Amino acid sequence: MAVKPIVTATVAPEPAAPLDPATLRRVLGQFPTGVTIVTAALGGNRLGMTANSFSSVSLEPPLVQWSVAKSAPSHDAFVEADAFAIHFLGEGHRELALRFGGRNPDKFSAVPHEAGLTGAPLLTELAPIFECRTWARYPGGDHTILVGEVTRLVTRAQDPLLFHSGELRGIGARVSRRATPADTGFVPNYLAYLLARASFVVSNEFHARLKDWGLSMPEWRVLACLSDVEGLAVGELAAMALMKQPRLTKVLDRMEDQGLVERRGATDDRRRTPIHLTPKGRATVKPVLRAARAHEAALLEHFSEEERAVIKHALDLLIGGSATKG
């Protein structure tokens, strides 16, 4: 008697649900990585950003890699550059990591550095440093993967700075910590409300003092921005000074009449004319800057150094959409 084969029905597996980017990012963040600063030079401009995407590739030839987000303002310049330098950060370099992870227009200001063999800026207080020639460029989704051939190595042993679960940490302890709100209500945890209230608390008292220097709030913003970056066009200055261009143009006209700023260079488009501080403008803003720094120090005196750095870094990430990971 023939035995009939047993037929088992197969059930097609259900299609996997699409991955949630926020969940994926959170889970990937549980893998601790070292923190680096990558620098390069292109067309006379210095480039620098914080990245935790570094990894080794090969010993022969000596290859390393890192990835830069396509959303990063310096993405195209890093990809075009023919060389870069990767700096390992130690546990004591958290503020430097936050500085180069933000959108400061001059990240190298007051940071000791010199041109390396490849032309990429070297942050001389850091080590190890890998000076690399760009060996290959590969598409990597929303990042570009840059592989470099190491041409020179600066060595030094140190306890590394790590990035784990959204925080900068040393090997033995956290460097920055995350706070948990005590109140679970909507308003105390609603970001827009918290930002508006924080802005009022931080700026209201100081803005009331601007009349002591004969300045309005828009004029103060213009002077403060130009004290950091000279030669901004109207569009750039409007973005930094939190004003629309038509209003800023009126403010600049008034400030030019007062001898505080000047437009330099002839151009058919007045909006592209570089704006500079005059000697009077520079002298006017100096005491206000000192008072602003003192006011900030008083506001933050009850916070630790790490907490101050975290507050500023979080706000910078929110404003610019940048992230610690390159």
C-alpha positions as CSV (number, residue, x, y, z in Angstrom):
1,M,0.0,0.0,0.0
2,A,1.5,3.3,-1.1
3,V,2.0,5.9,1.6
4,K,0.8,9.2,0.6
5,P,3.2,12.0,1.1
6,I,2.3,14.5,3.8
7,V,1.7,17.9,2.4
8,T,2.3,20.8,4.6
9,A,1.1,24.2,3.8
10,T,3.6,27.0,3.7
11,V,2.6,30.3,5.0
12,A,4.3,33.3,3.4
13,P,5.9,35.5,6.0
14,E,4.3,38.8,6.5
15,P,6.2,41.7,5.0
16,A,8.4,43.4,7.5
17,A,7.1,46.8,8.7
18,P,9.1,49.7,7.5
19,L,11.8,50.8,10.0
20,D,11.0,53.9,11.9
21,P,14.0,56.3,11.5
22,A,13.8,57.6,15.1
23,T,13.7,54.1,16.5
24,L,16.6,53.0,14.3
25,R,18.6,56.1,15.4
26,R,17.9,55.4,19.0
27,V,19.0,51.7,18.8
28,L,22.1,52.5,16.8
29,G,23.0,55.1,19.4
30,Q,23.3,52.3,22.0
31,F,26.5,51.3,20.3
32,P,29.3,53.4,21.8
33,T,31.6,55.1,19.4
34,G,34.6,57.3,19.7
35,V,34.3,61.0,18.9
36,T,36.5,62.7,16.3
37,I,36.9,66.1,14.6
38,V,37.5,66.0,10.9
39,T,39.1,69.0,9.2
40,A,39.9,69.8,5.6
41,A,40.7,72.8,3.4
42,L,39.2,73.9,0.1
43,G,39.6,77.1,-1.8
44,G,41.3,78.8,1.1
45,N,38.4,77.9,3.5
46,R,38.9,75.8,6.6
47,L,36.4,73.0,7.2
48,G,35.7,71.3,10.5
49,M,33.0,69.1,12.0
50,T,32.5,66.6,14.8
51,A,31.8,63.0,13.7
52,N,31.5,59.6,15.4
53,S,31.4,57.6,12.1
54,F,35.1,56.9,12.0
55,S,36.4,53.4,11.5
56,S,39.5,51.6,10.3
57,V,39.4,49.9,6.9
58,S,42.9,48.4,6.0
59,L,46.4,48.2,7.3
60,E,48.0,47.6,3.8
61,P,47.4,50.1,2.4
62,P,46.6,52.2,5.5
63,L,43.0,53.2,5.1
64,V,40.4,54.7,7.4
65,Q,36.9,56.0,6.7
66,W,34.2,58.3,8.0
67,S,30.9,59.5,6.6
68,V,29.4,63.0,6.2
69,A,25.7,63.7,6.2
70,K,24.4,65.1,2.9
71,S,22.4,67.6,5.0
72,A,25.6,69.0,6.5
73,P,26.4,72.5,5.2
74,S,30.0,71.4,4.6
75,H,29.1,68.1,2.9
76,D,30.0,69.2,-0.7
77,A,33.2,70.8,0.4
78,F,34.4,67.8,2.3
79,V,33.5,65.5,-0.6
80,E,35.4,67.8,-3.1
81,A,38.5,68.2,-0.9
82,D,41.4,65.9,-1.8
83,A,42.6,65.5,1.8
84,F,41.3,65.5,5.3
85,A,42.6,65.1,8.9
86,I,40.9,63.0,11.6
87,H,41.5,64.0,15.3
88,F,40.6,61.7,18.1
89,L,39.1,63.5,21.1
90,G,39.9,62.8,24.7
91,E,37.6,62.9,27.7
92,G,38.5,66.5,28.4
93,H,37.6,67.7,24.9
94,R,33.8,67.8,25.2
95,E,33.5,71.5,24.6
96,L,35.6,71.2,21.5
97,A,33.3,68.4,20.3
98,L,30.2,70.6,20.8
99,R,31.9,73.6,19.2
100,F,32.7,71.7,16.0
101,G,29.4,69.9,16.1
102,G,27.5,73.2,15.8
103,R,27.2,75.8,13.1
104,N,29.6,78.5,14.5
105,P,30.7,80.3,11.3
106,D,34.3,80.4,12.6
107,K,34.9,77.1,14.5
108,F,38.7,77.6,14.5
109,S,38.7,80.9,16.3
110,A,40.8,80.7,19.4
111,V,41.6,77.0,18.7
112,P,45.3,76.4,18.2
113,H,45.8,75.0,14.7
114,E,48.3,74.9,11.8
115,A,48.3,73.6,8.2
116,G,49.3,69.9,8.0
117,L,51.3,68.2,5.2
118,T,48.1,67.8,3.1
119,G,46.9,71.3,3.8
120,A,44.1,70.2,6.1
121,P,44.1,72.2,9.4
122,L,45.6,70.3,12.4
123,L,44.3,71.0,15.8
124,T,47.6,71.0,17.5
125,E,46.4,70.2,21.0
126,L,44.8,67.0,19.9
127,A,46.2,63.5,19.1
128,P,46.1,60.9,17.7
129,I,45.7,62.7,14.3
130,F,45.4,60.9,11.0
131,E,46.4,63.0,8.0
132,C,44.8,61.4,4.9
133,R,44.6,61.8,1.2
134,T,41.1,61.1,-0.1
135,W,41.3,57.6,-1.5
136,A,37.7,56.9,-2.4
137,R,34.2,58.4,-2.2
138,Y,31.1,56.1,-2.0
139,P,27.4,56.9,-1.8
140,G,25.9,55.8,1.5
141,G,22.2,56.7,1.5
142,D,21.8,60.1,3.2
143,H,25.6,60.1,3.9
144,T,28.7,60.1,1.7
145,I,31.4,57.7,2.8
146,L,34.9,59.1,2.5
147,V,37.9,56.7,2.6
148,G,41.3,58.2,3.3
149,E,44.8,56.8,2.9
150,V,46.8,57.7,6.0
151,T,50.0,59.7,5.0
152,R,51.1,60.8,8.4
153,L,50.2,59.8,11.9
154,V,50.5,61.8,15.2
155,T,50.3,59.5,18.1
156,R,49.4,59.9,21.8
157,A,47.5,57.8,24.3
158,Q,44.6,59.3,26.1
159,D,41.2,58.3,27.6
160,P,38.7,58.7,24.8
161,L,35.6,60.7,24.6
162,L,32.6,58.5,23.7
163,F,29.2,59.0,22.1
164,H,26.5,56.7,23.5
165,S,22.7,57.0,23.6
166,G,22.8,60.7,22.6
167,E,25.3,61.7,25.3
168,L,29.0,62.4,25.4
169,R,30.7,60.2,28.0
170,G,34.0,59.2,29.4
171,I,34.8,55.5,29.8
172,G,34.0,55.6,33.5
173,A,31.2,58.2,33.7
174,R,28.9,60.4,31.8
175,V,30.2,63.7,30.6
176,S,26.7,65.1,29.9
177,R,23.5,63.9,31.4
178,R,19.9,63.9,30.4
179,A,17.3,65.5,32.7
180,T,13.8,64.1,33.2
181,P,11.0,66.7,33.7
182,A,9.3,66.4,37.0
183,D,6.0,67.6,35.6
184,T,4.3,65.4,33.1
185,G,1.7,67.9,32.0
186,F,1.5,69.1,28.4
187,V,2.5,72.7,28.8
188,P,5.6,72.1,31.0
189,N,6.9,69.6,28.4
190,Y,5.8,71.4,25.2
191,L,8.9,72.4,23.3
192,A,7.5,75.6,21.8
193,Y,6.3,76.8,25.2
194,L,9.6,76.0,26.9
195,L,11.6,77.8,24.2
196,A,9.3,80.9,24.4
197,R,9.5,81.0,28.2
198,A,13.3,80.4,28.2
199,S,13.7,83.2,25.6
200,F,11.7,85.6,27.8
201,V,13.7,84.6,31.0
202,V,17.1,84.9,29.3
203,S,16.6,88.0,27.2
204,N,13.9,90.2,28.7
205,E,16.1,91.7,31.5
206,F,19.1,92.3,29.2
207,H,17.1,93.8,26.4
208,A,15.6,96.3,28.8
209,R,19.1,97.6,29.5
210,L,20.0,98.3,25.8
211,K,18.7,101.8,26.2
212,D,21.7,102.4,28.5
213,W,23.8,102.2,25.3
214,G,21.3,104.0,23.1
215,L,20.5,100.9,21.1
216,S,17.3,99.2,20.0
217,M,17.1,95.4,20.1
218,P,17.4,95.1,16.2
219,E,20.5,97.4,16.3
220,W,22.0,95.3,19.1
221,R,21.5,92.1,17.0
222,V,23.1,93.6,14.0
223,L,26.1,94.8,15.9
224,A,26.5,91.5,17.7
225,C,26.3,89.5,14.5
226,L,28.8,91.7,12.7
227,S,31.2,91.5,15.6
228,D,31.4,87.8,14.9
229,V,31.4,87.8,11.1
230,E,32.3,90.9,9.1
231,G,31.2,91.4,5.5
232,L,27.8,89.7,5.6
233,A,25.3,90.4,2.9
234,V,21.8,91.6,3.8
235,G,20.3,88.1,3.4
236,E,22.9,86.4,5.5
237,L,22.7,89.1,8.2
238,A,18.9,89.0,8.2
239,A,19.0,85.3,9.0
240,M,21.5,85.7,11.8
241,A,19.8,88.8,13.3
242,L,16.3,87.2,13.2
243,M,14.8,89.8,10.9
244,K,13.1,89.9,7.5
245,Q,15.1,91.7,4.8
246,P,12.9,94.7,4.3
247,R,13.0,95.5,8.1
248,L,16.7,94.9,8.3
249,T,17.3,97.3,5.3
250,K,15.5,100.1,7.2
251,V,17.6,99.3,10.4
252,L,20.8,99.3,8.4
253,D,19.9,102.7,6.8
254,R,19.4,104.2,10.2
255,M,22.6,102.6,11.6
256,E,24.6,103.8,8.6
257,D,23.3,107.4,9.2
258,Q,24.5,107.0,12.8
259,G,27.9,105.9,11.6
260,L,27.7,102.4,13.2
261,V,27.9,100.3,10.0
262,E,28.9,100.9,6.4
263,R,28.2,99.2,3.1
264,R,31.4,98.4,1.1
265,G,31.8,97.6,-2.5
266,A,29.6,98.6,-5.5
267,T,27.1,96.0,-6.8
268,D,24.0,96.2,-8.9
269,D,22.1,94.3,-6.2
270,R,22.1,96.3,-3.0
271,R,21.1,93.2,-1.1
272,R,24.5,91.6,-1.9
273,T,26.6,94.6,-0.7
274,P,28.8,93.5,2.2
275,I,28.0,95.1,5.6
276,H,30.8,96.1,7.9
277,L,31.2,97.7,11.4
278,T,32.7,101.1,11.5
279,P,35.2,102.0,14.2
280,K,32.3,103.7,16.0
281,G,30.2,100.6,15.7
282,R,33.0,98.4,17.0
283,A,33.6,100.8,19.9
284,T,29.8,100.9,20.6
285,V,29.3,97.1,20.7
286,K,32.3,96.2,22.9
287,P,30.8,97.2,26.3
288,V,27.5,95.7,25.3
289,L,29.1,92.4,24.5
290,R,30.9,92.4,27.9
291,A,27.6,93.1,29.6
292,A,25.9,90.3,27.6
293,R,28.5,87.8,28.7
294,A,28.2,88.9,32.3
295,H,24.5,88.6,32.1
296,E,24.8,85.1,30.6
297,A,27.3,84.0,33.3
298,A,24.9,85.1,36.0
299,L,22.0,83.2,34.4
300,L,24.1,80.0,34.1
301,E,26.1,80.2,37.4
302,H,24.0,77.4,39.0
303,F,24.7,75.0,36.1
304,S,27.8,72.9,35.8
305,E,30.2,73.4,32.9
306,E,28.8,70.2,31.3
307,E,25.2,71.3,31.6
308,R,26.0,74.7,30.0
309,A,27.6,73.0,27.1
310,V,24.7,70.6,26.7
311,I,22.1,73.4,26.8
312,K,23.9,75.3,24.0
313,H,24.6,72.3,22.0
314,A,20.9,71.1,22.1
315,L,19.7,74.5,21.0
316,D,22.2,74.6,18.2
317,L,21.1,71.2,17.0
318,L,17.5,72.3,17.1
319,I,18.2,75.5,15.2
320,G,20.4,74.0,12.5
321,G,19.4,70.4,12.3
322,S,23.1,69.4,12.8
323,A,24.0,66.3,14.8
324,T,27.0,64.9,16.5
325,K,27.2,62.1,13.9
326,G,28.8,63.5,10.7
